[in-house]
Amino acid sequence: MVEHPNAMRFRAFYDALSAGDAEALLNTLSPDVRFHVPGDGMLAGEYEGIQGVATLGLRAAAETNGTFKLDLLDVIANDTYAVSRHRWTAERDGRRIEMNNMNAYRFDAAGKIVERWEFIEDQRTHDDFWAPEPNR
C-alpha cells in the first residue's frame, strides 16, 4: 500500500521531532503555522509562527528536563489534512505521565504544516501535569 504524500511528510515531522533535528523539523512548518493546545496547563494556548511553535517545544523539553517523548502510533492523511494518534511520556517534578493523544494537522499546497489541533485523552490529568505549580 502506498502512503499519501502528506502522511509521509507527517512521518518526517515526527522523525525530526524524535531525533531532535530542529532544522528538519522547522522545514516541515509553514511560516504562518499555528498550533492550538487546549486546557489550563502552562502549555495551553495558541502558538503562532515557527518561533511560537519552537517555543512550545523548547518549553515542554525544559519543563521535563528532556524526558518528553512522543511515539507515533497511527497516521492517516489526504491532500489537506493528517490525523495522528501518538503516545507521549514525560517526567516532571518527580511525577511521570503516559497518555495517548490525537492531533489533526492541516497542510498547505506545498505540503507544509499550517495548523495543528491537539485532542487530549484525559484533559484533567494533562492539565494537572502541566500545572505551573504541580498538584501533589
N, C-alpha and C positions, 0 to 999 in steps of 0.2 A: 504494500500500500504506500502510495506516495503522499507525503505530508504536504499540507498547504504551505506556501512560502511564508505566510505570516506566522504559522506555527514554528517553522524553522527559525525565523527571526526572533520569535519569543524565546525559543530554547537557547539561542545565542545570548539573549539578555540574561537569562538565568545562569548560563555557564559563566559569563563575565562576572556576574554578581557573586557566584560561589567561589570563583578564582580570585576575587579581589582585584580584577583587572578594570580599573577606573576608566581608562581610555576606551576600551572596548565597550564598557557599559554605557558611557556617555554618548558613544557613537550610535547607540540604538534609539536615543531620545531626540525628539523634535525640539528645537529651541523654545517652542511655545508649550512644552509639556506641562501637564497639571495632574497632580496626584491628590486624591481625596481619601483622607484617613478618618473614619468615624470614631465617635466615642468621646470620653472625657479625660483620657490619659494624656501625658505630656507630649506624645507624638501625634495626637489628634489634630486635624486641621487641613488646610488647603496648602499645597506646595506647588508654587508656580515657577516655571523655567528650570533650566538644567541646574542652576545654582541652588534653587529651592529643593529640588529632588535630591541633589547631592547632600544638602544639609540634613535632610531626613535620614539618609543612610548613615552619615557620619555620626549623627546624634544617637541612633539606635546602636551603632557599634560602640560608641564611647560609654553609653549608659550600661552596657552589658559587658564591658571590658573585652570586647571582641568575641563574645560567646554566641552572639546572634547568628543563627544558621538557618538556611532555607533548603528544603528538599522539594523539587518539583515532582509532583505525583502524576498529573494529567494536564494536557492542554488540547483544546480544540480551537480552530480558527477558521475564519473566512476572509474575504477581501477587506473587511473593515475592522473586525473585532477578533480578539482571542480571549478565551476564558481559561483560567488556570485553577488548579487545586494544588495547594502545597502544604507541607508540614513545616512548621518553624519551631525552633527551640532557642532558648536563651536562659542565662542566669543573671540575676541582678540582686544585690544586697542579700546574698545567701539563699535566694529562692530560685527555683528552676520552673520553667514553663514549657509545655509542649502543646501545640494546638494546630489543627487543620484550618486553613482559611481558603477562601476563593477570591480571586481578583478578576475583574473584567478590564480589558485594555482596548483602546481604540487606536488604530493606525492611520497615518496619512497616506496619500497616494504613493509616496516614496518608501513606504514601509517603516517609517519611524513611529515610535510610540508617542502619541499626543495626549493621552488621558488614561488614568487608571482609577478604578473604584475598588475599594477593599471591602470584603464582606467577612466579618469576624465570626468564627464558630461560637464563641462564648464571650460576648461583649463585656460582661461584668468582670470576668476573670482577666480579660485583656486589660481593661481599664485599671483594675487593682494592680496588676503587674507594672503598668506604666505610670502609676500614680507618682506625682512629684515627691511625696513623702510616702514610701511604700507602706501599705497596710500590713500589719503583722498580727 
